[in-house]
């Protein structure tokens, strides 16, 4: 998908706002709305996964590049237990540590990127919107249960945790 197609539908903007993802954090990640199956096919999603409209979620690597995508269809398909598959991950994709672009860029002080600084604790959560909400809510933090030191934590998402068992 191109930068020109990066506009978010109102239901996708609302979804992100309801989860406390700030507009600037969403913009930097590159959330997009897809309305055509051809858009999803171009990103590598299989025919059964090409459910539109859908929220397209870029998965960023620690190197600061988009490595893959995840979908959140407005009308998800059902799994064998008749439960909704809220998110679609490209078939055959590998598990990735998603890192918001802010964490992979050098900080204002000119030092190393936040993800590479061993002095900065790293909090890992499941779900990209959750990690982005933590990034939005606490600035450079996500440390539920540790309010006094929350501002010292960075956030990242461990996509598809179940694959790492």
N, C-alpha and C positions, 0 to 999 in steps of 0.2 A: 504494500500500500504506500502511496506517496504522501508527501507532506500536504499536498492539496486536498487529499481525502481525509485529513486528520480531524475534521469537525465531529464533535460528539452529539449524538441525538439527545434530546432532553431526558429520556428515561435512563440513559447511561450516565449523564452528568448527575442526575438525581441519585442513582445507585452509588456513585462515588462520594457524593456529599453526605448521603445517609451513613456512610461508613467512615466519615471524618477525614476523607482524603482531600487535601487543599487543592485548589485549582492550579497553583503553580507546580505542585508536586505531580499532579496528573499530567499537566502539559509537558513537563520535563521527561516523564516516563514515555509519553507518546501514545496514551490510550486513544483508540480510534473506534468508530462505529462502522460496521460493514452492513451493506444492504444487498449486495449481490454475491451469489455463490462463487462467481469467477474471482472475486477479491480473495476469498478464503482458499480457493484452489491455488491461486498464485502464491499463497503463503505456505502451501504444502499440506493443507488439511484434506483428509479423505472425503469421498462423496457423502458418507453417512454423517460426517461431522460438519458439513457445510450448511449449518442452520442459520438463517438470517431472519430478522436482523440480529446482530450479535455485537457485544463489546469485545474488541480485539485488544489483548494485553501483551505488549512486548516483554520478553524475558531478557534482561540485560546480564551480561557476564561481568566478572571481576575486572576484565580488561576494558570495560566501557563500550562494548559493542552489543547489538541485539543478536542473540544467539538463536532464539526461537520465539514462538508465540503461543498464547493460550487464549481460548475463547470462552466467553460467557454468553451463550445464546439466550435471547429473550424467552424462547419457548424450548426448554431443554428436552432431549430425548430421555427415555427411561432405560434403566439397566435391567438385568434379569430379575431382580427383586422388585421391579416396578417403582424404583425410587429415581427421582430426577438426577441426572448427571449435570450438576450445576456448571461444571467447567469441562472443557474439552482440551486435551493436550494432544498434539500431533502424534499420530500412530508411529511407533518406532523411535520416538525421540528419547533422549537420555535424560536422567535426572540432572538438574542444574541448580546451582546456588544463584538465585536472582539477586542482583545488587543494583539498587536505584542509581542512576547516573551520577547523582551528587556524591555518592560514596566512592566512586572510582576516579573522580577528578581531584587534582591537587587542591588542598585547602587554601584559604585566603593567605595564610602565613607563608605559602610557597613550599610547605613541607609535603611529605608524601600524602597520597590519598587516604581518606579515613579508613577504607577497607584494609589498607596495608600497614596501618599504624598499630603495632602491638600494644601501645599504651592506651589505646581506646578499646574498651570492651565491646564485643559484638554480640547482639541479641538476635537470635534466629527464630523466626516464626513460620508457621505453615500458612500460605496464602499471600499472594502479592498485594491485594488491596489492604490486608491487615498490616503488612510491613509499611506500605505507603501511608496508612492512617497513623501509625506510630511516628513515622518521619514527619508528618504534617502536624500532629498534635504536640509533640515534644521537641520539635526542631531536629536536633541530631540525636534522638533517643528513642528507646523503646524498652522499658524495664518495669513491667507490671509487678507490683509488690515491692519495689524499691524506690519509692518516691523521692527520697533525699538524694540519691545518686543518679536519678533518671537522666539528667541532662548530659551525663558522661557516656551514654550508650548510643551506638549506631544501630540501625535496623537493616535486616536483609530477609529474604524469603527463601526457604528451602523448598523448592517446588517439587511436588510429587514425593513427599516423604515416604510413602508406603513402598516405593521402589527400592529404598535403601536398606530394607530389612535383610 
